[in-house]
């Protein structure tokens, strides 16, 4: 389910902005900013099955050209390490968007 920030923070799935329920759903994000998703099955969000996707706006002047990116490596950002995840492991179940949540979690975990 796509939800507001307040709903995301409180795991409130009572009136989602969008509901995906086939288990084979996809999303297309076309604008920058935070996009909040959670699993609507009772208890799943509280167990950590939610994701905040933040699409950063980059101006054309700030984006490096392919040749300059190859010539000078970008120094690592000074970003704190992520907090440990104490959520129960995902269990893939047909329907209710679980597959989407699992794919998002796997995709995000590759950045850690």
C-alpha positions as CSV (number, residue, x, y, z in Angstrom):
1,X,0.0,0.0,0.0
2,X,1.2,3.5,-0.8
3,X,0.5,5.7,2.2
4,X,1.2,9.2,3.6
5,X,4.1,9.9,5.9
6,X,1.9,10.0,9.0
7,X,0.4,6.6,8.1
8,X,3.8,5.2,7.4
9,X,5.1,6.3,10.8
10,X,2.2,4.8,12.7
11,X,1.7,1.7,10.4
12,X,-1.9,2.9,9.7
13,X,-3.3,1.1,6.7
14,X,-6.9,2.2,7.1
15,X,-7.1,4.5,4.1
16,X,-4.1,4.0,1.7
17,X,-3.4,6.3,-1.2
18,X,-3.0,3.2,-3.5
19,X,-3.5,-0.5,-2.8
20,X,-1.6,-3.2,-4.7
21,X,-2.8,-6.8,-4.1
22,X,-1.8,-9.1,-7.0
23,X,1.6,-10.1,-5.6
24,X,3.0,-9.2,-9.0
25,X,2.5,-5.4,-8.8
26,X,5.0,-2.8,-10.0
27,X,5.3,0.9,-9.2
28,X,6.7,3.7,-11.4
29,X,8.0,6.7,-9.5
30,X,8.0,9.8,-11.7
31,X,8.7,12.6,-9.2
32,X,11.3,13.3,-6.6
33,X,10.7,13.2,-2.8
34,X,9.7,10.6,-0.3
35,X,7.4,7.8,-1.4
36,X,6.0,5.6,1.5
37,X,4.8,2.0,1.2
38,X,3.8,-0.6,3.8
39,X,2.3,-4.0,4.0
40,X,-1.4,-3.9,4.9
41,X,-1.5,-7.4,6.4
42,X,-2.0,-6.9,10.2
43,X,1.3,-7.0,12.1
44,X,3.5,-6.9,9.0
45,X,4.2,-3.2,9.1
46,X,5.0,-3.3,12.8
47,X,7.4,-6.2,12.0
48,X,9.3,-3.9,9.6
49,X,7.6,-4.6,6.2
50,X,7.5,-0.9,5.1
51,X,9.8,1.2,3.0
52,X,10.5,4.9,2.5
53,X,11.9,5.5,-1.0
54,X,13.5,8.9,-1.3
55,X,14.1,10.1,-4.8
56,X,16.6,12.9,-4.8
57,X,16.3,15.8,-7.2
58,X,19.5,16.4,-9.1
59,X,20.0,19.5,-11.2
60,X,21.6,19.1,-14.7
61,X,24.5,21.3,-13.5
62,X,25.2,19.0,-10.5
63,X,25.1,15.8,-12.5
64,X,28.6,14.8,-13.6
65,X,29.3,14.1,-17.3
66,X,30.4,10.6,-18.2
67,X,33.9,11.8,-18.9
68,X,34.4,13.8,-15.7
69,X,32.9,11.0,-13.6
70,X,35.6,8.6,-15.0
71,X,38.4,11.1,-14.6
72,X,37.8,11.9,-10.9
73,X,36.3,9.5,-8.5
74,X,33.5,10.8,-6.2
75,X,34.6,10.7,-2.6
76,X,32.3,8.7,-0.3
77,X,29.6,10.6,1.4
78,X,29.8,11.2,5.2
79,X,26.6,9.3,6.0
80,X,26.1,7.4,9.2
81,X,25.6,3.6,9.0
82,X,22.0,2.3,9.0
83,X,20.5,1.2,12.2
84,X,20.3,-2.6,12.8
85,X,17.1,-4.2,11.6
86,X,15.4,-6.2,14.4
87,X,12.4,-7.1,12.2
88,X,11.4,-10.7,11.7
89,X,12.5,-12.1,8.3
90,X,10.2,-11.7,5.3
91,X,7.9,-14.6,4.5
92,X,6.8,-14.5,0.8
93,X,3.0,-15.1,0.5
94,X,0.9,-14.8,-2.6
95,X,-1.1,-11.6,-2.9
96,X,-1.4,-8.4,-0.8
97,X,1.7,-6.9,-2.3
98,X,4.1,-9.1,-0.3
99,X,6.2,-9.8,-3.4
100,X,6.6,-6.1,-4.0
101,X,7.7,-5.5,-0.4
102,X,10.1,-8.4,-0.6
103,X,11.6,-7.1,-3.9
104,X,11.9,-3.5,-2.5
105,X,13.6,-4.9,0.7
106,X,16.0,-6.9,-1.4
107,X,16.8,-4.0,-3.7
108,X,17.4,-1.6,-0.8
109,X,19.5,-4.2,1.1
110,X,22.0,-4.3,-1.8
111,X,22.8,-0.6,-1.0
112,X,23.8,-1.4,2.6
